[in-house]
């Protein structure tokens, strides 16, 4: 009662999306695009009228590094980003079908390191298929990386387009935030 009289709201603030989906105001989402040599990450705060990018980048591991060193760097960088920005949820790129089994296994290792870091931060984790992310952001499921980067730049009002892996991660975060609303990308898969 004292909170209500003092003018403090007890209900969760909500930012309305275009067609009825509700996103919690000031929700912070970390998006992850896993890869052994270039894992993209992006942290987005959902604000009104537009979302804001808090951080983004690519975790680059040279080809000379052994896999275990790359996996540790992915884990530590994502853990540190979660600790610094306090996201409320993680969205990660879903699995895709690789023609090369070795490539699929390596991607799985990088994804595992990212999942461990996010789970260690206590986050709920959702995956979104790459085509659905592109559909949500660009309007075309087979869009090129450059188109995704340009649209992310526009949506987040960035001075320059982020590098492709970071742009994909920011797009994943945005697609998760808008899921079920104007993008209609389907029910997110919690993992």
C-alpha positions as CSV (number, residue, x, y, z in Angstrom):
1,X,0.0,0.0,0.0
2,X,2.8,2.4,0.9
3,X,4.4,1.8,-2.6
4,X,1.1,2.7,-4.3
5,X,0.7,5.8,-2.3
6,X,4.3,6.9,-2.9
7,X,3.7,6.7,-6.6
8,X,5.9,3.7,-7.2
9,X,4.4,1.2,-9.6
10,X,4.1,-2.4,-8.4
11,X,3.3,-3.8,-11.9
12,X,6.0,-4.7,-14.4
13,X,6.5,-1.9,-17.0
14,X,5.6,-2.9,-20.5
15,X,6.7,-1.6,-23.9
16,X,4.1,-2.3,-26.5
17,X,5.2,-3.8,-29.8
18,X,3.4,-3.1,-33.1
19,X,0.7,-5.8,-33.0
20,X,0.1,-6.6,-29.5
21,X,3.1,-8.4,-28.2
22,X,4.4,-7.3,-24.9
23,X,8.0,-6.9,-24.0
24,X,9.1,-6.0,-20.5
25,X,10.4,-2.5,-20.5
26,X,14.2,-2.3,-19.8
27,X,14.5,-6.0,-20.4
28,X,18.1,-6.8,-21.3
29,X,18.7,-9.6,-23.8
30,X,22.0,-11.1,-24.8
31,X,22.1,-12.7,-28.3
32,X,24.7,-15.2,-29.3
33,X,25.8,-16.4,-32.7
34,X,28.2,-19.2,-31.9
35,X,31.2,-20.2,-34.0
36,X,34.7,-21.5,-33.0
37,X,36.7,-18.8,-34.7
38,X,34.2,-15.9,-34.6
39,X,31.4,-16.0,-32.0
40,X,29.2,-12.9,-32.2
41,X,27.4,-11.5,-29.2
42,X,25.1,-8.5,-28.7
43,X,23.4,-7.1,-25.6
44,X,20.2,-5.2,-26.3
45,X,18.1,-3.2,-23.8
46,X,14.4,-2.9,-24.8
47,X,13.5,0.7,-24.3
48,X,10.8,3.0,-25.7
49,X,10.6,4.0,-28.5
50,X,13.6,2.0,-29.8
51,X,15.8,-0.7,-28.4
52,X,19.4,0.2,-27.5
53,X,22.6,-1.8,-28.0
54,X,24.6,-1.9,-24.8
55,X,27.4,-3.9,-26.2
56,X,28.3,-6.1,-29.2
57,X,31.4,-7.7,-30.6
58,X,33.0,-10.8,-32.1
59,X,35.1,-13.2,-30.0
60,X,37.9,-13.9,-32.5
61,X,40.1,-16.9,-32.1
62,X,43.1,-17.3,-34.5
63,X,43.4,-20.4,-36.5
64,X,46.6,-21.2,-34.7
65,X,44.8,-21.7,-31.4
66,X,43.7,-25.2,-30.3
67,X,40.0,-25.8,-29.9
68,X,40.2,-25.9,-26.1
69,X,41.7,-22.4,-25.9
70,X,39.0,-21.0,-28.2
71,X,36.2,-22.6,-26.1
72,X,37.6,-21.1,-23.0
73,X,37.8,-17.7,-24.6
74,X,34.2,-18.0,-25.7
75,X,33.1,-19.1,-22.3
76,X,35.0,-16.4,-20.4
77,X,34.0,-13.5,-22.7
78,X,30.3,-14.4,-22.6
79,X,30.4,-14.9,-18.9
80,X,32.0,-11.5,-18.4
81,X,29.4,-9.8,-20.7
82,X,26.6,-11.4,-18.7
83,X,28.2,-10.2,-15.5
84,X,28.7,-6.7,-16.7
85,X,25.3,-6.1,-18.3
86,X,23.0,-8.3,-16.2
87,X,20.8,-9.7,-19.1
88,X,17.5,-11.2,-18.1
89,X,17.4,-13.8,-20.9
90,X,19.7,-15.2,-23.6
91,X,18.7,-16.0,-27.2
92,X,21.1,-18.2,-29.2
93,X,21.1,-19.1,-32.9
94,X,19.5,-22.5,-33.4
95,X,21.2,-25.5,-35.0
96,X,21.4,-25.7,-38.7
97,X,22.2,-28.6,-40.9
98,X,25.8,-28.7,-42.0
99,X,27.0,-30.8,-44.9
100,X,30.3,-31.4,-43.3
101,X,30.1,-33.5,-40.0
102,X,33.4,-32.1,-38.8
103,X,32.1,-28.6,-39.1
104,X,28.9,-29.5,-37.3
105,X,30.9,-31.0,-34.4
106,X,33.1,-27.9,-34.1
107,X,30.0,-25.6,-34.2
108,X,28.5,-27.8,-31.5
109,X,31.5,-27.3,-29.3
110,X,31.4,-23.5,-29.6
111,X,27.6,-23.6,-28.9
112,X,28.2,-25.7,-25.9
113,X,30.7,-23.2,-24.5
114,X,28.3,-20.4,-25.0
115,X,25.4,-22.3,-23.4
116,X,27.5,-23.2,-20.4
117,X,28.4,-19.5,-19.9
118,X,24.8,-18.4,-20.2
119,X,23.5,-21.2,-17.9
120,X,26.2,-20.3,-15.4
121,X,24.9,-16.8,-15.3
122,X,21.5,-18.2,-14.4
123,X,19.8,-17.1,-17.6
124,X,16.8,-18.7,-19.4
125,X,18.1,-19.6,-22.9
126,X,16.0,-19.7,-26.0
127,X,17.1,-20.7,-29.5
128,X,15.8,-19.2,-32.8
129,X,16.5,-20.7,-36.2
130,X,18.7,-18.6,-38.5
131,X,16.1,-18.2,-41.2
132,X,13.5,-17.1,-38.6
133,X,15.9,-14.4,-37.3
134,X,16.4,-13.1,-40.9
135,X,12.7,-13.2,-41.5
136,X,12.1,-11.2,-38.4
137,X,14.7,-8.5,-39.0
138,X,14.9,-8.2,-42.8
139,X,11.6,-9.7,-43.8
140,X,13.3,-12.4,-45.9
141,X,14.5,-15.7,-44.5
142,X,17.4,-16.1,-47.0
143,X,18.7,-12.5,-46.5
144,X,22.5,-11.9,-46.8
145,X,24.6,-11.0,-43.8
146,X,25.1,-7.5,-45.2
147,X,21.3,-6.9,-45.2
148,X,21.0,-8.1,-41.7
149,X,23.9,-5.8,-40.5
150,X,22.4,-2.8,-42.2
151,X,18.9,-3.4,-40.8
152,X,20.4,-3.9,-37.3
153,X,22.3,-0.7,-37.7
154,X,19.0,1.1,-38.6
155,X,16.9,-0.5,-35.8
156,X,19.5,0.2,-33.1
157,X,20.5,3.6,-34.5
158,X,24.2,2.7,-34.6
159,X,26.7,5.0,-36.2
160,X,28.1,2.1,-38.3
161,X,27.0,-1.4,-39.2
162,X,28.4,-3.9,-36.8
163,X,30.6,-6.7,-38.1
164,X,28.6,-9.6,-39.5
165,X,28.9,-11.9,-36.5
166,X,28.0,-9.2,-34.0
167,X,25.1,-8.1,-36.2
168,X,23.7,-11.6,-36.3
169,X,23.9,-11.8,-32.5
170,X,22.1,-8.4,-32.2
171,X,19.5,-9.6,-34.7
172,X,19.0,-12.8,-32.6
173,X,18.4,-10.7,-29.5
174,X,15.9,-8.4,-31.3
175,X,14.1,-11.3,-32.9
176,X,13.6,-12.9,-29.5
177,X,12.3,-9.6,-28.1
178,X,9.7,-9.3,-30.9
179,X,8.8,-12.9,-31.0
180,X,5.1,-13.5,-31.1
181,X,4.3,-9.9,-32.1
182,X,4.8,-8.3,-35.5
183,X,7.5,-10.8,-36.6
184,X,5.4,-13.9,-36.0
185,X,8.4,-16.2,-36.0
186,X,6.8,-18.8,-33.8
187,X,7.0,-20.0,-30.2
188,X,10.6,-19.8,-29.0
189,X,12.3,-23.0,-28.1
190,X,13.6,-22.9,-24.5
191,X,16.8,-24.9,-24.0
